[in-house]
Amino acid sequence: MKGTSTDPGSDDLTLTWLWGDGASDNLVSLVNPPATDPDPSPSIQPRNVTATKSHAYPAACLSTLTFTGQDDDGGSAFDTAAVITTGNALRARNQAYWMGEYDGRAPNQFMPAQRACLLSVASFMSAVYGPLTEAQAYAILSSGSPQPRPLVSQQLLAAWLNFANGSYDLATPVDTNGDWKTDSTFGAAMARAEAVCNNPASTRNQLLSQVDVLLRFNVRDGG
C-alpha cells in the first residue's frame, strides 16, 4: 500500500501503517540524514515523502487500514481504508449450508471468529444489508417466507458469503440465464440483483427472476 506524507517544514517524518489485524509497519524519513532534525529546525525544507509497504492478511475478513504521517514536532494526519480479504474456497455452497453455519449449533466448519469475518465481508459488499450479526444472518437465511423479496435476500446473502469464502470474485464469469454459457460477471450480476431487491417497484416476476439467477451461483457445485 502506497502512502504519502507532506509537511511544510523541515521535519523528520514517521510513516505508519496499521493494517487492522494487529500488525503494523513504519518508516522514518530523516530530512537531513543521518542526523535527526533538532527543535527548532535550522532550515526550511518542505517534505513530500511517498513509500510503499505490503502486508499479507492471514484470513478472509474486513479490516480497516490506518495510514498515519507524523512529524518530529508532534503534528500528524491520518487516513483510513477498508481492506477486503477473501478466502480460497473452490466450491460454492447453497443457502442451506450457510444457514447451518450461522444457526448457533455445532458442528461448524468455521470457528466463531471466521464466521464473523465472512459475515463482515458480505455485509460490507452488499447494498442490501447493513452490518449483520450472526443472529440476523441466520434469520435471513432461515426465513420460511414464500414472498419473493425474502427469497432474493436469502440468496443474495448466500452469494456474498460464497464471495467472502473465495468461491467467486467480482470478475468471475457467470451464467445468468441457464444456457450453460457465461454471459456476465459475478459482480455485475450481483449489482443487478441488489438493484431489483432494493427497488420497491420491482414486480414479483422480476424478483423471482433474480432468485433463479442467484440460485445458479449458489448451487453451482452441488451443495
PyMOL commands that place a pseudoatom at each C-alpha (Angstrom):
pseudoatom trace, name=CA, resn=MET, resi=1, chain=A, elem=C, hetatm=0, pos=[0.000, 0.000, 0.000]
pseudoatom trace, name=CA, resn=LYS, resi=2, chain=A, elem=C, hetatm=0, pos=[1.422, 3.368, -1.048]
pseudoatom trace, name=CA, resn=GLY, resi=3, chain=A, elem=C, hetatm=0, pos=[1.329, 6.184, 1.486]
pseudoatom trace, name=CA, resn=THR, resi=4, chain=A, elem=C, hetatm=0, pos=[2.320, 9.839, 1.108]
pseudoatom trace, name=CA, resn=SER, resi=5, chain=A, elem=C, hetatm=0, pos=[3.042, 12.386, 3.825]
pseudoatom trace, name=CA, resn=THR, resi=6, chain=A, elem=C, hetatm=0, pos=[3.692, 16.078, 3.187]
pseudoatom trace, name=CA, resn=ASP, resi=7, chain=A, elem=C, hetatm=0, pos=[4.967, 18.699, 5.620]
pseudoatom trace, name=CA, resn=PRO, resi=8, chain=A, elem=C, hetatm=0, pos=[5.647, 22.423, 5.011]
pseudoatom trace, name=CA, resn=GLY, resi=9, chain=A, elem=C, hetatm=0, pos=[8.524, 22.475, 7.480]
pseudoatom trace, name=CA, resn=SER, resi=10, chain=A, elem=C, hetatm=0, pos=[11.857, 20.702, 7.540]
pseudoatom trace, name=CA, resn=ASP, resi=11, chain=A, elem=C, hetatm=0, pos=[10.829, 17.820, 9.771]
pseudoatom trace, name=CA, resn=ASP, resi=12, chain=A, elem=C, hetatm=0, pos=[11.703, 14.187, 10.124]
pseudoatom trace, name=CA, resn=LEU, resi=13, chain=A, elem=C, hetatm=0, pos=[8.612, 12.171, 9.197]
pseudoatom trace, name=CA, resn=THR, resi=14, chain=A, elem=C, hetatm=0, pos=[7.368, 8.852, 10.522]
pseudoatom trace, name=CA, resn=LEU, resi=15, chain=A, elem=C, hetatm=0, pos=[5.006, 6.940, 8.266]
pseudoatom trace, name=CA, resn=THR, resi=16, chain=A, elem=C, hetatm=0, pos=[2.954, 4.222, 9.966]
pseudoatom trace, name=CA, resn=TRP, resi=17, chain=A, elem=C, hetatm=0, pos=[0.698, 1.546, 8.516]
pseudoatom trace, name=CA, resn=LEU, resi=18, chain=A, elem=C, hetatm=0, pos=[-1.720, -0.096, 10.972]
pseudoatom trace, name=CA, resn=TRP, resi=19, chain=A, elem=C, hetatm=0, pos=[-3.074, -2.996, 8.951]
pseudoatom trace, name=CA, resn=GLY, resi=20, chain=A, elem=C, hetatm=0, pos=[-6.171, -3.610, 11.051]
pseudoatom trace, name=CA, resn=ASP, resi=21, chain=A, elem=C, hetatm=0, pos=[-5.328, -7.161, 12.084]
pseudoatom trace, name=CA, resn=GLY, resi=22, chain=A, elem=C, hetatm=0, pos=[-2.890, -6.306, 14.867]
pseudoatom trace, name=CA, resn=ALA, resi=23, chain=A, elem=C, hetatm=0, pos=[0.150, -5.946, 12.611]
pseudoatom trace, name=CA, resn=SER, resi=24, chain=A, elem=C, hetatm=0, pos=[1.897, -2.695, 11.717]
pseudoatom trace, name=CA, resn=ASP, resi=25, chain=A, elem=C, hetatm=0, pos=[4.817, -1.273, 9.743]
pseudoatom trace, name=CA, resn=ASN, resi=26, chain=A, elem=C, hetatm=0, pos=[6.571, 2.061, 9.928]
pseudoatom trace, name=CA, resn=LEU, resi=27, chain=A, elem=C, hetatm=0, pos=[9.221, 4.041, 8.106]
pseudoatom trace, name=CA, resn=VAL, resi=28, chain=A, elem=C, hetatm=0, pos=[11.235, 7.013, 9.378]
pseudoatom trace, name=CA, resn=SER, resi=29, chain=A, elem=C, hetatm=0, pos=[12.371, 9.550, 6.788]
pseudoatom trace, name=CA, resn=LEU, resi=30, chain=A, elem=C, hetatm=0, pos=[15.023, 11.986, 8.043]
pseudoatom trace, name=CA, resn=VAL, resi=31, chain=A, elem=C, hetatm=0, pos=[15.168, 15.401, 6.416]
pseudoatom trace, name=CA, resn=ASN, resi=32, chain=A, elem=C, hetatm=0, pos=[18.971, 15.536, 6.613]
pseudoatom trace, name=CA, resn=PRO, resi=33, chain=A, elem=C, hetatm=0, pos=[20.241, 12.013, 7.281]
pseudoatom trace, name=CA, resn=PRO, resi=34, chain=A, elem=C, hetatm=0, pos=[21.962, 10.662, 9.217]
pseudoatom trace, name=CA, resn=ALA, resi=35, chain=A, elem=C, hetatm=0, pos=[21.247, 13.434, 11.735]
pseudoatom trace, name=CA, resn=THR, resi=36, chain=A, elem=C, hetatm=0, pos=[17.848, 13.875, 13.310]
pseudoatom trace, name=CA, resn=ASP, resi=37, chain=A, elem=C, hetatm=0, pos=[16.086, 17.203, 12.965]
pseudoatom trace, name=CA, resn=PRO, resi=38, chain=A, elem=C, hetatm=0, pos=[16.651, 19.497, 16.000]
pseudoatom trace, name=CA, resn=ASP, resi=39, chain=A, elem=C, hetatm=0, pos=[13.964, 21.676, 17.551]
pseudoatom trace, name=CA, resn=PRO, resi=40, chain=A, elem=C, hetatm=0, pos=[13.707, 24.346, 16.319]
pseudoatom trace, name=CA, resn=SER, resi=41, chain=A, elem=C, hetatm=0, pos=[14.599, 23.272, 12.796]
pseudoatom trace, name=CA, resn=PRO, resi=42, chain=A, elem=C, hetatm=0, pos=[17.613, 25.161, 11.398]
pseudoatom trace, name=CA, resn=SER, resi=43, chain=A, elem=C, hetatm=0, pos=[16.232, 25.285, 7.852]
pseudoatom trace, name=CA, resn=ILE, resi=44, chain=A, elem=C, hetatm=0, pos=[13.032, 25.227, 5.837]
pseudoatom trace, name=CA, resn=GLN, resi=45, chain=A, elem=C, hetatm=0, pos=[12.873, 22.154, 3.637]
pseudoatom trace, name=CA, resn=PRO, resi=46, chain=A, elem=C, hetatm=0, pos=[9.285, 21.152, 2.782]
pseudoatom trace, name=CA, resn=ARG, resi=47, chain=A, elem=C, hetatm=0, pos=[8.773, 17.393, 2.752]
pseudoatom trace, name=CA, resn=ASN, resi=48, chain=A, elem=C, hetatm=0, pos=[6.841, 15.137, 0.388]
pseudoatom trace, name=CA, resn=VAL, resi=49, chain=A, elem=C, hetatm=0, pos=[7.574, 11.510, 1.202]
pseudoatom trace, name=CA, resn=THR, resi=50, chain=A, elem=C, hetatm=0, pos=[5.979, 8.529, -0.522]
pseudoatom trace, name=CA, resn=ALA, resi=51, chain=A, elem=C, hetatm=0, pos=[6.663, 4.944, 0.464]
pseudoatom trace, name=CA, resn=THR, resi=52, chain=A, elem=C, hetatm=0, pos=[5.107, 1.544, -0.144]
pseudoatom trace, name=CA, resn=LYS, resi=53, chain=A, elem=C, hetatm=0, pos=[4.610, -1.317, 2.280]
pseudoatom trace, name=CA, resn=SER, resi=54, chain=A, elem=C, hetatm=0, pos=[2.985, -4.677, 1.627]
pseudoatom trace, name=CA, resn=HIS, resi=55, chain=A, elem=C, hetatm=0, pos=[1.145, -6.943, 4.013]
pseudoatom trace, name=CA, resn=ALA, resi=56, chain=A, elem=C, hetatm=0, pos=[-0.258, -10.467, 3.805]
pseudoatom trace, name=CA, resn=TYR, resi=57, chain=A, elem=C, hetatm=0, pos=[-3.523, -10.826, 5.703]
pseudoatom trace, name=CA, resn=PRO, resi=58, chain=A, elem=C, hetatm=0, pos=[-3.839, -14.218, 7.413]
pseudoatom trace, name=CA, resn=ALA, resi=59, chain=A, elem=C, hetatm=0, pos=[-7.536, -14.882, 6.784]
pseudoatom trace, name=CA, resn=ALA, resi=60, chain=A, elem=C, hetatm=0, pos=[-10.657, -13.750, 4.966]
pseudoatom trace, name=CA, resn=CYS, resi=61, chain=A, elem=C, hetatm=0, pos=[-12.004, -10.672, 6.733]
pseudoatom trace, name=CA, resn=LEU, resi=62, chain=A, elem=C, hetatm=0, pos=[-12.866, -6.989, 6.563]
pseudoatom trace, name=CA, resn=SER, resi=63, chain=A, elem=C, hetatm=0, pos=[-10.052, -4.879, 8.005]
pseudoatom trace, name=CA, resn=THR, resi=64, chain=A, elem=C, hetatm=0, pos=[-9.570, -1.146, 8.463]
pseudoatom trace, name=CA, resn=LEU, resi=65, chain=A, elem=C, hetatm=0, pos=[-6.155, 0.062, 7.332]
pseudoatom trace, name=CA, resn=THR, resi=66, chain=A, elem=C, hetatm=0, pos=[-4.953, 3.265, 9.010]
pseudoatom trace, name=CA, resn=PHE, resi=67, chain=A, elem=C, hetatm=0, pos=[-2.078, 5.247, 7.497]
pseudoatom trace, name=CA, resn=THR, resi=68, chain=A, elem=C, hetatm=0, pos=[-0.511, 7.995, 9.621]
pseudoatom trace, name=CA, resn=GLY, resi=69, chain=A, elem=C, hetatm=0, pos=[2.137, 10.593, 8.853]
pseudoatom trace, name=CA, resn=GLN, resi=70, chain=A, elem=C, hetatm=0, pos=[3.718, 12.282, 11.882]
pseudoatom trace, name=CA, resn=ASP, resi=71, chain=A, elem=C, hetatm=0, pos=[6.431, 14.930, 12.017]
pseudoatom trace, name=CA, resn=ASP, resi=72, chain=A, elem=C, hetatm=0, pos=[9.037, 15.361, 14.743]
pseudoatom trace, name=CA, resn=ASP, resi=73, chain=A, elem=C, hetatm=0, pos=[7.122, 18.285, 16.275]
pseudoatom trace, name=CA, resn=GLY, resi=74, chain=A, elem=C, hetatm=0, pos=[4.129, 16.089, 17.096]
pseudoatom trace, name=CA, resn=GLY, resi=75, chain=A, elem=C, hetatm=0, pos=[1.950, 17.121, 14.168]
pseudoatom trace, name=CA, resn=SER, resi=76, chain=A, elem=C, hetatm=0, pos=[0.139, 14.264, 12.461]
pseudoatom trace, name=CA, resn=ALA, resi=77, chain=A, elem=C, hetatm=0, pos=[-2.586, 13.347, 10.000]
pseudoatom trace, name=CA, resn=PHE, resi=78, chain=A, elem=C, hetatm=0, pos=[-4.125, 10.035, 9.084]
pseudoatom trace, name=CA, resn=ASP, resi=79, chain=A, elem=C, hetatm=0, pos=[-6.418, 8.347, 6.608]
pseudoatom trace, name=CA, resn=THR, resi=80, chain=A, elem=C, hetatm=0, pos=[-8.222, 5.018, 6.609]
pseudoatom trace, name=CA, resn=ALA, resi=81, chain=A, elem=C, hetatm=0, pos=[-9.297, 2.490, 4.007]
pseudoatom trace, name=CA, resn=ALA, resi=82, chain=A, elem=C, hetatm=0, pos=[-11.367, -0.671, 4.119]
pseudoatom trace, name=CA, resn=VAL, resi=83, chain=A, elem=C, hetatm=0, pos=[-9.494, -3.799, 3.054]
pseudoatom trace, name=CA, resn=ILE, resi=84, chain=A, elem=C, hetatm=0, pos=[-11.376, -6.882, 1.880]
pseudoatom trace, name=CA, resn=THR, resi=85, chain=A, elem=C, hetatm=0, pos=[-9.603, -10.225, 2.087]
pseudoatom trace, name=CA, resn=THR, resi=86, chain=A, elem=C, hetatm=0, pos=[-11.413, -13.263, 0.716]
pseudoatom trace, name=CA, resn=GLY, resi=87, chain=A, elem=C, hetatm=0, pos=[-10.835, -16.970, 1.239]
pseudoatom trace, name=CA, resn=ASN, resi=88, chain=A, elem=C, hetatm=0, pos=[-9.578, -19.596, -1.176]
pseudoatom trace, name=CA, resn=ALA, resi=89, chain=A, elem=C, hetatm=0, pos=[-12.577, -21.940, -1.398]
pseudoatom trace, name=CA, resn=LEU, resi=90, chain=A, elem=C, hetatm=0, pos=[-13.114, -23.612, -4.742]
pseudoatom trace, name=CA, resn=ARG, resi=91, chain=A, elem=C, hetatm=0, pos=[-16.663, -24.780, -4.093]
pseudoatom trace, name=CA, resn=ALA, resi=92, chain=A, elem=C, hetatm=0, pos=[-19.811, -22.659, -3.872]
pseudoatom trace, name=CA, resn=ARG, resi=93, chain=A, elem=C, hetatm=0, pos=[-22.239, -23.507, -1.068]
pseudoatom trace, name=CA, resn=ASN, resi=94, chain=A, elem=C, hetatm=0, pos=[-26.003, -23.175, -1.053]
pseudoatom trace, name=CA, resn=GLN, resi=95, chain=A, elem=C, hetatm=0, pos=[-28.238, -21.197, 1.279]
pseudoatom trace, name=CA, resn=ALA, resi=96, chain=A, elem=C, hetatm=0, pos=[-28.953, -24.241, 3.463]
pseudoatom trace, name=CA, resn=TYR, resi=97, chain=A, elem=C, hetatm=0, pos=[-25.235, -24.789, 4.065]
pseudoatom trace, name=CA, resn=TRP, resi=98, chain=A, elem=C, hetatm=0, pos=[-24.742, -21.197, 5.223]
pseudoatom trace, name=CA, resn=MET, resi=99, chain=A, elem=C, hetatm=0, pos=[-27.883, -21.373, 7.342]
pseudoatom trace, name=CA, resn=GLY, resi=100, chain=A, elem=C, hetatm=0, pos=[-26.308, -24.318, 9.153]
pseudoatom trace, name=CA, resn=GLU, resi=101, chain=A, elem=C, hetatm=0, pos=[-23.107, -22.361, 9.726]
pseudoatom trace, name=CA, resn=TYR, resi=102, chain=A, elem=C, hetatm=0, pos=[-24.998, -19.490, 11.379]
pseudoatom trace, name=CA, resn=ASP, resi=103, chain=A, elem=C, hetatm=0, pos=[-27.590, -21.473, 13.349]
pseudoatom trace, name=CA, resn=GLY, resi=104, chain=A, elem=C, hetatm=0, pos=[-25.538, -21.303, 16.549]
pseudoatom trace, name=CA, resn=ARG, resi=105, chain=A, elem=C, hetatm=0, pos=[-25.222, -25.059, 16.873]
pseudoatom trace, name=CA, resn=ALA, resi=106, chain=A, elem=C, hetatm=0, pos=[-22.162, -27.257, 16.450]
pseudoatom trace, name=CA, resn=PRO, resi=107, chain=A, elem=C, hetatm=0, pos=[-20.626, -28.756, 14.433]
pseudoatom trace, name=CA, resn=ASN, resi=108, chain=A, elem=C, hetatm=0, pos=[-19.466, -25.953, 12.176]
pseudoatom trace, name=CA, resn=GLN, resi=109, chain=A, elem=C, hetatm=0, pos=[-16.764, -25.807, 9.561]
pseudoatom trace, name=CA, resn=PHE, resi=110, chain=A, elem=C, hetatm=0, pos=[-15.822, -22.292, 10.607]
pseudoatom trace, name=CA, resn=MET, resi=111, chain=A, elem=C, hetatm=0, pos=[-14.788, -21.021, 14.013]
pseudoatom trace, name=CA, resn=PRO, resi=112, chain=A, elem=C, hetatm=0, pos=[-16.781, -18.097, 15.503]
pseudoatom trace, name=CA, resn=ALA, resi=113, chain=A, elem=C, hetatm=0, pos=[-14.140, -15.539, 14.511]
pseudoatom trace, name=CA, resn=GLN, resi=114, chain=A, elem=C, hetatm=0, pos=[-14.090, -16.895, 10.958]
pseudoatom trace, name=CA, resn=ARG, resi=115, chain=A, elem=C, hetatm=0, pos=[-17.877, -16.740, 10.685]
pseudoatom trace, name=CA, resn=ALA, resi=116, chain=A, elem=C, hetatm=0, pos=[-17.863, -13.163, 11.953]
pseudoatom trace, name=CA, resn=CYS, resi=117, chain=A, elem=C, hetatm=0, pos=[-15.197, -12.227, 9.410]
pseudoatom trace, name=CA, resn=LEU, resi=118, chain=A, elem=C, hetatm=0, pos=[-17.053, -13.815, 6.486]
pseudoatom trace, name=CA, resn=LEU, resi=119, chain=A, elem=C, hetatm=0, pos=[-20.196, -12.002, 7.537]
pseudoatom trace, name=CA, resn=SER, resi=120, chain=A, elem=C, hetatm=0, pos=[-18.341, -8.689, 7.813]
pseudoatom trace, name=CA, resn=VAL, resi=121, chain=A, elem=C, hetatm=0, pos=[-17.162, -9.053, 4.202]
pseudoatom trace, name=CA, resn=ALA, resi=122, chain=A, elem=C, hetatm=0, pos=[-20.645, -9.988, 2.974]
pseudoatom trace, name=CA, resn=SER, resi=123, chain=A, elem=C, hetatm=0, pos=[-22.236, -7.072, 4.843]
pseudoatom trace, name=CA, resn=PHE, resi=124, chain=A, elem=C, hetatm=0, pos=[-19.674, -4.594, 3.530]
pseudoatom trace, name=CA, resn=MET, resi=125, chain=A, elem=C, hetatm=0, pos=[-20.041, -5.700, -0.081]
pseudoatom trace, name=CA, resn=SER, resi=126, chain=A, elem=C, hetatm=0, pos=[-23.835, -5.697, -0.084]
pseudoatom trace, name=CA, resn=ALA, resi=127, chain=A, elem=C, hetatm=0, pos=[-26.046, -2.726, -0.884]
pseudoatom trace, name=CA, resn=VAL, resi=128, chain=A, elem=C, hetatm=0, pos=[-28.999, -4.560, 0.674]
pseudoatom trace, name=CA, resn=TYR, resi=129, chain=A, elem=C, hetatm=0, pos=[-27.750, -5.202, 4.213]
pseudoatom trace, name=CA, resn=GLY, resi=130, chain=A, elem=C, hetatm=0, pos=[-26.153, -3.074, 6.842]
pseudoatom trace, name=CA, resn=PRO, resi=131, chain=A, elem=C, hetatm=0, pos=[-23.704, -4.711, 9.263]
pseudoatom trace, name=CA, resn=LEU, resi=132, chain=A, elem=C, hetatm=0, pos=[-25.230, -8.050, 10.233]
pseudoatom trace, name=CA, resn=THR, resi=133, chain=A, elem=C, hetatm=0, pos=[-24.942, -10.053, 13.428]
pseudoatom trace, name=CA, resn=GLU, resi=134, chain=A, elem=C, hetatm=0, pos=[-24.870, -13.826, 13.234]
pseudoatom trace, name=CA, resn=ALA, resi=135, chain=A, elem=C, hetatm=0, pos=[-28.427, -13.936, 14.587]
pseudoatom trace, name=CA, resn=GLN, resi=136, chain=A, elem=C, hetatm=0, pos=[-29.606, -11.558, 11.869]
pseudoatom trace, name=CA, resn=ALA, resi=137, chain=A, elem=C, hetatm=0, pos=[-27.821, -13.581, 9.200]
pseudoatom trace, name=CA, resn=TYR, resi=138, chain=A, elem=C, hetatm=0, pos=[-29.472, -16.763, 10.439]
pseudoatom trace, name=CA, resn=ALA, resi=139, chain=A, elem=C, hetatm=0, pos=[-32.886, -15.072, 10.397]
pseudoatom trace, name=CA, resn=ILE, resi=140, chain=A, elem=C, hetatm=0, pos=[-32.389, -14.088, 6.744]
pseudoatom trace, name=CA, resn=LEU, resi=141, chain=A, elem=C, hetatm=0, pos=[-31.022, -17.464, 5.680]
pseudoatom trace, name=CA, resn=SER, resi=142, chain=A, elem=C, hetatm=0, pos=[-33.673, -19.459, 7.540]
pseudoatom trace, name=CA, resn=SER, resi=143, chain=A, elem=C, hetatm=0, pos=[-36.685, -17.357, 6.593]
pseudoatom trace, name=CA, resn=GLY, resi=144, chain=A, elem=C, hetatm=0, pos=[-39.572, -19.560, 5.570]
pseudoatom trace, name=CA, resn=SER, resi=145, chain=A, elem=C, hetatm=0, pos=[-41.413, -16.749, 3.841]
pseudoatom trace, name=CA, resn=PRO, resi=146, chain=A, elem=C, hetatm=0, pos=[-42.659, -17.637, 0.343]
pseudoatom trace, name=CA, resn=GLN, resi=147, chain=A, elem=C, hetatm=0, pos=[-42.642, -13.957, -0.639]
pseudoatom trace, name=CA, resn=PRO, resi=148, chain=A, elem=C, hetatm=0, pos=[-40.177, -13.108, -3.431]
pseudoatom trace, name=CA, resn=ARG, resi=149, chain=A, elem=C, hetatm=0, pos=[-38.223, -10.347, -1.670]
pseudoatom trace, name=CA, resn=PRO, resi=150, chain=A, elem=C, hetatm=0, pos=[-37.161, -12.501, 1.317]
pseudoatom trace, name=CA, resn=LEU, resi=151, chain=A, elem=C, hetatm=0, pos=[-36.246, -15.238, -1.172]
pseudoatom trace, name=CA, resn=VAL, resi=152, chain=A, elem=C, hetatm=0, pos=[-33.975, -12.836, -3.048]
pseudoatom trace, name=CA, resn=SER, resi=153, chain=A, elem=C, hetatm=0, pos=[-32.497, -11.678, 0.257]
pseudoatom trace, name=CA, resn=GLN, resi=154, chain=A, elem=C, hetatm=0, pos=[-31.666, -15.260, 1.256]
pseudoatom trace, name=CA, resn=GLN, resi=155, chain=A, elem=C, hetatm=0, pos=[-29.856, -15.997, -1.981]
pseudoatom trace, name=CA, resn=LEU, resi=156, chain=A, elem=C, hetatm=0, pos=[-28.039, -12.662, -2.001]
pseudoatom trace, name=CA, resn=LEU, resi=157, chain=A, elem=C, hetatm=0, pos=[-26.594, -13.299, 1.437]
pseudoatom trace, name=CA, resn=ALA, resi=158, chain=A, elem=C, hetatm=0, pos=[-25.559, -16.829, 0.496]
pseudoatom trace, name=CA, resn=ALA, resi=159, chain=A, elem=C, hetatm=0, pos=[-23.883, -15.496, -2.666]
pseudoatom trace, name=CA, resn=TRP, resi=160, chain=A, elem=C, hetatm=0, pos=[-21.967, -12.818, -0.764]
pseudoatom trace, name=CA, resn=LEU, resi=161, chain=A, elem=C, hetatm=0, pos=[-20.829, -15.414, 1.776]
pseudoatom trace, name=CA, resn=ASN, resi=162, chain=A, elem=C, hetatm=0, pos=[-19.577, -17.512, -1.128]
pseudoatom trace, name=CA, resn=PHE, resi=163, chain=A, elem=C, hetatm=0, pos=[-17.709, -14.446, -2.358]
pseudoatom trace, name=CA, resn=ALA, resi=164, chain=A, elem=C, hetatm=0, pos=[-16.197, -13.891, 1.089]
pseudoatom trace, name=CA, resn=ASN, resi=165, chain=A, elem=C, hetatm=0, pos=[-15.150, -17.530, 1.251]
pseudoatom trace, name=CA, resn=GLY, resi=166, chain=A, elem=C, hetatm=0, pos=[-13.417, -17.269, -2.131]
pseudoatom trace, name=CA, resn=SER, resi=167, chain=A, elem=C, hetatm=0, pos=[-15.772, -19.208, -4.394]
pseudoatom trace, name=CA, resn=TYR, resi=168, chain=A, elem=C, hetatm=0, pos=[-16.219, -16.112, -6.569]
pseudoatom trace, name=CA, resn=ASP, resi=169, chain=A, elem=C, hetatm=0, pos=[-14.535, -12.811, -7.112]
pseudoatom trace, name=CA, resn=LEU, resi=170, chain=A, elem=C, hetatm=0, pos=[-16.180, -9.804, -8.728]
pseudoatom trace, name=CA, resn=ALA, resi=171, chain=A, elem=C, hetatm=0, pos=[-14.719, -10.633, -12.148]
pseudoatom trace, name=CA, resn=THR, resi=172, chain=A, elem=C, hetatm=0, pos=[-15.657, -14.338, -12.167]
pseudoatom trace, name=CA, resn=PRO, resi=173, chain=A, elem=C, hetatm=0, pos=[-17.635, -15.161, -15.355]
pseudoatom trace, name=CA, resn=VAL, resi=174, chain=A, elem=C, hetatm=0, pos=[-21.115, -16.493, -14.570]
pseudoatom trace, name=CA, resn=ASP, resi=175, chain=A, elem=C, hetatm=0, pos=[-24.139, -17.875, -16.393]
pseudoatom trace, name=CA, resn=THR, resi=176, chain=A, elem=C, hetatm=0, pos=[-27.231, -15.847, -15.550]
pseudoatom trace, name=CA, resn=ASN, resi=177, chain=A, elem=C, hetatm=0, pos=[-29.782, -17.340, -17.939]
pseudoatom trace, name=CA, resn=GLY, resi=178, chain=A, elem=C, hetatm=0, pos=[-29.201, -21.070, -17.555]
pseudoatom trace, name=CA, resn=ASP, resi=179, chain=A, elem=C, hetatm=0, pos=[-27.866, -21.792, -21.044]
pseudoatom trace, name=CA, resn=TRP, resi=180, chain=A, elem=C, hetatm=0, pos=[-24.531, -23.068, -19.653]
pseudoatom trace, name=CA, resn=LYS, resi=181, chain=A, elem=C, hetatm=0, pos=[-22.674, -20.149, -21.250]
pseudoatom trace, name=CA, resn=THR, resi=182, chain=A, elem=C, hetatm=0, pos=[-21.138, -17.338, -19.231]
pseudoatom trace, name=CA, resn=ASP, resi=183, chain=A, elem=C, hetatm=0, pos=[-22.776, -14.018, -20.059]
pseudoatom trace, name=CA, resn=SER, resi=184, chain=A, elem=C, hetatm=0, pos=[-21.860, -11.705, -17.173]
pseudoatom trace, name=CA, resn=THR, resi=185, chain=A, elem=C, hetatm=0, pos=[-19.560, -11.383, -14.192]
pseudoatom trace, name=CA, resn=PHE, resi=186, chain=A, elem=C, hetatm=0, pos=[-20.395, -12.175, -10.606]
pseudoatom trace, name=CA, resn=GLY, resi=187, chain=A, elem=C, hetatm=0, pos=[-20.036, -8.528, -9.598]
pseudoatom trace, name=CA, resn=ALA, resi=188, chain=A, elem=C, hetatm=0, pos=[-22.284, -7.204, -12.359]
pseudoatom trace, name=CA, resn=ALA, resi=189, chain=A, elem=C, hetatm=0, pos=[-24.927, -9.875, -11.743]
pseudoatom trace, name=CA, resn=MET, resi=190, chain=A, elem=C, hetatm=0, pos=[-24.936, -9.175, -8.011]
pseudoatom trace, name=CA, resn=ALA, resi=191, chain=A, elem=C, hetatm=0, pos=[-25.319, -5.437, -8.648]
pseudoatom trace, name=CA, resn=ARG, resi=192, chain=A, elem=C, hetatm=0, pos=[-28.353, -6.110, -10.849]
pseudoatom trace, name=CA, resn=ALA, resi=193, chain=A, elem=C, hetatm=0, pos=[-29.912, -8.472, -8.308]
pseudoatom trace, name=CA, resn=GLU, resi=194, chain=A, elem=C, hetatm=0, pos=[-29.437, -5.993, -5.469]
pseudoatom trace, name=CA, resn=ALA, resi=195, chain=A, elem=C, hetatm=0, pos=[-30.883, -3.145, -7.549]
pseudoatom trace, name=CA, resn=VAL, resi=196, chain=A, elem=C, hetatm=0, pos=[-34.006, -5.231, -8.166]
pseudoatom trace, name=CA, resn=CYS, resi=197, chain=A, elem=C, hetatm=0, pos=[-34.203, -6.210, -4.490]
pseudoatom trace, name=CA, resn=ASN, resi=198, chain=A, elem=C, hetatm=0, pos=[-33.865, -2.611, -3.326]
pseudoatom trace, name=CA, resn=ASN, resi=199, chain=A, elem=C, hetatm=0, pos=[-36.407, -1.238, -5.783]
pseudoatom trace, name=CA, resn=PRO, resi=200, chain=A, elem=C, hetatm=0, pos=[-39.836, -1.122, -4.093]
pseudoatom trace, name=CA, resn=ALA, resi=201, chain=A, elem=C, hetatm=0, pos=[-41.461, -1.083, -7.551]
pseudoatom trace, name=CA, resn=SER, resi=202, chain=A, elem=C, hetatm=0, pos=[-39.935, -4.408, -8.627]
pseudoatom trace, name=CA, resn=THR, resi=203, chain=A, elem=C, hetatm=0, pos=[-42.587, -6.902, -9.639]
pseudoatom trace, name=CA, resn=ARG, resi=204, chain=A, elem=C, hetatm=0, pos=[-42.959, -10.418, -8.324]
pseudoatom trace, name=CA, resn=ASN, resi=205, chain=A, elem=C, hetatm=0, pos=[-41.691, -11.827, -11.613]
pseudoatom trace, name=CA, resn=GLN, resi=206, chain=A, elem=C, hetatm=0, pos=[-38.650, -9.539, -11.597]
pseudoatom trace, name=CA, resn=LEU, resi=207, chain=A, elem=C, hetatm=0, pos=[-37.768, -10.600, -8.070]
pseudoatom trace, name=CA, resn=LEU, resi=208, chain=A, elem=C, hetatm=0, pos=[-38.257, -14.297, -8.767]
pseudoatom trace, name=CA, resn=SER, resi=209, chain=A, elem=C, hetatm=0, pos=[-36.118, -13.979, -11.889]
pseudoatom trace, name=CA, resn=GLN, resi=210, chain=A, elem=C, hetatm=0, pos=[-33.251, -12.787, -9.685]
pseudoatom trace, name=CA, resn=VAL, resi=211, chain=A, elem=C, hetatm=0, pos=[-33.824, -15.699, -7.309]
pseudoatom trace, name=CA, resn=ASP, resi=212, chain=A, elem=C, hetatm=0, pos=[-33.242, -18.027, -10.279]
pseudoatom trace, name=CA, resn=VAL, resi=213, chain=A, elem=C, hetatm=0, pos=[-30.050, -16.202, -11.228]
pseudoatom trace, name=CA, resn=LEU, resi=214, chain=A, elem=C, hetatm=0, pos=[-28.660, -16.343, -7.690]
pseudoatom trace, name=CA, resn=LEU, resi=215, chain=A, elem=C, hetatm=0, pos=[-29.565, -19.984, -7.253]
pseudoatom trace, name=CA, resn=ARG, resi=216, chain=A, elem=C, hetatm=0, pos=[-27.338, -20.786, -10.240]
pseudoatom trace, name=CA, resn=PHE, resi=217, chain=A, elem=C, hetatm=0, pos=[-24.405, -19.242, -8.362]
pseudoatom trace, name=CA, resn=ASN, resi=218, chain=A, elem=C, hetatm=0, pos=[-25.136, -20.863, -5.029]
pseudoatom trace, name=CA, resn=VAL, resi=219, chain=A, elem=C, hetatm=0, pos=[-25.811, -24.412, -6.279]
pseudoatom trace, name=CA, resn=ARG, resi=220, chain=A, elem=C, hetatm=0, pos=[-23.095, -24.327, -8.941]
pseudoatom trace, name=CA, resn=ASP, resi=221, chain=A, elem=C, hetatm=0, pos=[-21.087, -27.042, -7.202]
pseudoatom trace, name=CA, resn=GLY, resi=222, chain=A, elem=C, hetatm=0, pos=[-23.944, -29.054, -5.806]
pseudoatom trace, name=CA, resn=GLY, resi=223, chain=A, elem=C, hetatm=0, pos=[-24.108, -28.043, -2.157]
for i in range(1, 223): cmd.bond("trace and resi %d" % i, "trace and resi %d" % (i + 1))
show_as sticks, trace
zoom trace
